[in-house]
Amino acid sequence: MKVELRGISKHFGPIRANDGVTLSIESGTLHGLLGENGAGKSTLMKILSGFLSPDRGEILLDGKPIHLHSPAQSIAVGVGMLHQDPLDFSALRVIDNFLLGSPESWWLDRHRNRNRLIELASQFDFRLNPDALLSDLSIGERQQLEIIRLLGLGVRVLILDEPTTAISSQQKEKLFETLRRLTEQGKTVIFVSHKLEEVRSLCSKVSVMAHGKITGEVPMPLPTEELVQMMFGQAVMVGKRCAVPLGDPVLELENVTVSDWRLEVKSLSLEVRAGEVIGLAGLEGSGQHLVLKSCAGLQRPSVGHIRIATQEMTGRPYRDFTKAGVAYMPAGRLEEGLIAGMTLIEHAALIDENPRFFVDWAFAAKTAAQRIEAYNIKGQPGTLVEELSGGNQQRTLLALLPSQSRLLLMEHPTRGLDMESTEYIWKLLLNRTQQGTAILFISSDLDELLDRSDRILIFFEGKVRMMETCGTNLLQLGESIGGKGFE
Amino acid sequence: MNNWEIHPSLVLRVFAILLALVFSAFILLILGTSPLDAFALILSGAFGSLAKLAYVMTAWAPLLLCSAGLLVTFAAGVWNIGIEGQIIMGAVFATGLLQLLQDSLSPAAILVLAAFAGLMGGALWGILAGALKLYGNVNEIFGGLGLNFIAGSLTVYLVLGPWKRPGIGSTSGTQPFPPSLWLPAFNGFQVSPIEVLLGLVAMSLVALALRGTHFGLKLRAIGKNLRAAFLKGIPLNQYMLLAFGLCGGLAGLAGWVLVVGTSARHNLFPLISSGYGFLAILVVLLTNLSALWSVPISFFFAVISMGSLQLALQRQLDSSLGGVIQGMLVLLVLVAKGFQSRTLSRRER
């Protein structure tokens, strides 16, 4: 089935997630959709699979325009999507998950469908026990189930959104083999990823997205460098921070292993010294957040030691880390950082370092006004934080960081800020490093990583590599993030 | 927090209140009663005589206390459904202390000690609901419901068992306390200024605490964004337990009022909380968590509750019609609020 998207636009508030995207995918091919986080890939695919409706533009299947209002409708016309996080029911059995969403009569014919499930699974060498509880399956197996469920529903276009983030390498091989087999059967597969190597080895054609637009469409195979340029832009810049004078150790990680349900970072050792700036690079979910959270005391490592200024902190609660001079700035502005429904004055009162019993509102108002001035926030002291624009919320987050800290841990410190504000914020941050603060920051902006950090920790599927910034160019960094040098 | 400010939603709310009255009138018509007559009866039932007004005040005091407590838990973002049980435990503790010390100290001292006992009883029951939530992972709504049942059953056991009247125990309650252990009243006006004053003071203190203290600020931060509050270093568990304890304490005080209050029955009887806790939840929902508005609205609810008793006495209608009117009012105002936020978010899109 041939898929055509014409002039698709979709915005969320002020953000243009898709900006006039036109894309054509031939029947029976494996088409890659490549782009950074936030490039608009998932939005585009959610539109194609009926999860979202576009503000403008049309969708054509085999040349026929269609209007989708729900995922059920899109499955009915033959388009199915495998989501990044499996949308299944872990408390139910495999067979019941298989049956969910099928347009059957009101009576569940488990017997007939059990045979169908086994037959479909064996076609692809999937070993799925129909009676197993879904919670006992690995993510890879749940993916396999979702694939055959969609195929069982007669899907002819299969969209996979970042399918390899949480599965083992054997399961990945099997997945790739299955996808190739599907295209041989004449099905169309759209493979959404930000992993260069995977897309390069798997797809016959790749479209690259950046900032809500298609920035290139190329047949594979193509040298990685060209893909990197399409993803991250043309300018090739080189890291400039060389030989920065450093102080005493502020943070030491010794042989730290930390993991969550999908990923493990093993035996990481790191020493950060006063005044140092370290960038944490990697595609979203490669382990950088795990490490940053461990340094903040928000995630307990299973093995190893964490020391803040030579003081043993392993296993201590978050509050002790805060007291030891660690400040953590989360990425989710309104989710974790700011409190929607409260004004800037109230936020200023909350960070009062010597609170008395009663709130000194006059003092809080003064603090708020000062920070607004210092951080150039477009808003009044009495403005509710959710009424601020994204960039101003980001400035507010920065403005609320404690004035004295040993170690600043930041997730995407300048996300959503324009060039000028970014420059200004980094000036303030570097002032702090001159007073001995060390900074660890996560960023997906390669320019920022190269420009601001002394060293860069590169994360790829939980593996970590250290890269000196001095003399490194953008291309080398981009390739490493895409997995080069980790095999 | 400018509570008297006229919001654009005010029109919608007034409309919702009018609609609730229309619906209530409709129900009364179905029952074959003239709505005007019924509304007049409710008003005269509440204000017809000093004694009737005294009853309204007696209902107002526990409503004020419970609403004040609920403002604290709602600020922390939790639904303290267990408030009924907390009232009951307050009444149980107060009764227990009164029975224990009866005849030993001066009545005034006993009454004050009983108030503290009630406060403690309610606070303990509240902290229990909080602890179940924080350490046992039991949603406070379910935990509260369960604790309500336990508290209710406990009163039945006490009334029929250890604390039964001399002779044969009856579900009508324990042996009433002598008038010396009642809250003092004005002559001819059977309401004690103490109980209503207590309610008003509690409401003012809560308003002050939420608005003016770091405790209140942090509590509101927790209620609005748990994760961000944690990251800002606020000790969630302590604050949460404190909120449950405070609300429970005020509810327990309401329980004490229901035992020793001037127009109370002066004993412990099953389900002594009489739904005041649930009614207070409606009050604070209706006022959108405003302490200032909770004062007149809780009075209004007390008027409807007490006034509608006349429907039963004079028109053979069930007095629960008052509850129907109150419930309808809250539902329609909430619908108006939901409608408003929906149209608002659509306009933003």
Interface residues (C-beta under 8 A of the other chain):
Chain A: G13 Y318 R319 T322 Y328 P330 L334 E335 E336 G337 L338 I339 A340 G341 M342 E346 A349 L350 I351 D352 P355 R356 F357 F358 V359 W361
Chain B: G212 T213 H214 F215 G216 L217 K218 R220 A221 K224 N225 R227 A228 A229 F230 L231 K232 G233 P235 E348
